[in-house]
Amino acid sequence: MYKEKKRGWHIPKEVLKEQFDPSKFPRETYLLCKIQWGDTGTPWIHWVKNYDDDRHAEICFLEDVFLMKRSNNVNCNITLYLSWSPCADCSHSILDFLKQHLNVTIGIYVARLYRVNAEENQKGLRRLDRSSQVNLRVMEMRDYKYCWRTFTRGGDAYDFWPRNNKAEIIVNLVTLHIILEDLIGRIKQSHNNSSWEEPKRIIKSKALLLAGWPKTKEYHYIITIYRSIIQMLLEH
Ligand SMILES: [Zn+2]
């Protein structure tokens, strides 16, 4: 479908499965990107990882990938699928980049949340979320399907299985919501200022119940339910 795909920008299926599985904790960060200029242009796809380079994957993208294909004259929509959410420094760099490129908007979809206990990482995510040029959210089932279709070589049927990892996805959905609402401090307080581990354990036990429900395919439905989890954590 895309010219560039034929030139070898596919990611091996096993790598995609390993790196974006929310129940695993690999050291590297992978970034899959789709860049589209104008409303009708053909999207261009690419991927990078941080492992071979001291720079984080987001910085490799901003400094190398985007510049390869930049165009200042038309609106540009970037979609990033990140195996780990941006750290504080990368959030800062993305926002700086957006200030310099007012024609760009970015959708940032993350498979896992990176070191959420660190206050500066939470702040970075909140600042990203507040930007009118950013749409930040956790990768849901439809995103896994899209990445499988778009970033791997065709042939095999969809085999991304996060069926077993629905609970992990729900935990991340709830946790990102808690971070963006700046509720981690309040929730920790109501748990005797313990670490995030105890609230996380409670979210996970509820998420496991939700993951068993047939309707959990519809994550928007879950939003109304996870509000009740957050309320429960606050009143603990
Ligand atoms: Zn980073």
Residues whose N, C-alpha, C, O or C-beta is under 5 A from the ligand:
A	BS01	ZN	H56 P86 C87 C90
